[in-house]
Amino acid sequence: MGLAFSGGKDSLLALIQARGLAGGVYREARLVFTIPSFPFPSPHYENLACVELLARGLGLSMSVVKLPRGVEKRVLASHLERLGIGLFVAGDVLLDDHLRWHEEVAGLAGTELLEPLYNADTEELFWRTVEAGIEFTIIACRPPCPPRLLGTRVTRQNAERVLDMLKATGTDPIGELGEYHTLVTHAPGMGFSLEARPLARRSRGPYGDYLLLECRPSA
């Protein structure tokens, strides 16, 4: 099984939903981190070292694939074929164009596509994430996301307060329209958690304000 993986909460929840969380849930999965040819790098790519450390904590191998403009689907499909992926999991929720994009990739690769989060209520997904034991840090935030949430680590203890702040500003509960992006810092089955320390703050492109992080294993 392969997983479209960014290091964010949605991709990890998609894996948990696809496999069921029980003991060795993460074994046999292969993570695929893609680098599109966008004018501005994503906060996930800017913090790729943290995403790679997260993969180590999950005990999973992760491949990084650059997608040249114009041949993105073909390049990703070829990569999935080389890995021998029979089931490709993605964490799309409400964006039809993202779903169609992954459907085309899966068709080119001759693999089955599983979208376990698709069409779910986003507030329900927020709570499903928290209740699964996933903790995450908000690493990018653009309006209407409240700027004070940037750098917040979301846990069971503060989840209700964070959700209230998101809803009060009209921000989608999981940031489905790109209002905010996250890095998972803890999840059940991880060999270690992540301690994420902000090094710098940037603001450019469609991501709004985002953080450059230094990450290290934490007990």
Protein Blocks (a to p, Z undefined) as FASTA:
>chain_A
ZZddehiaklmmmmmmmnopahjlmgoiacdddddfbfbdcfklmmmmmmmmmmmmnopa
cddddddehilmmmmmmmmmmnopabdcdfbfklmklmmmmmmmmmmnopacddfkgoia
fklmmmmmmmnopacddfbdcdfbdfklgopacdfklmmmmmmmmmmnopafklpnopac
cddfbdehiabdcddddfbdcdehjllpaddddddddZZ
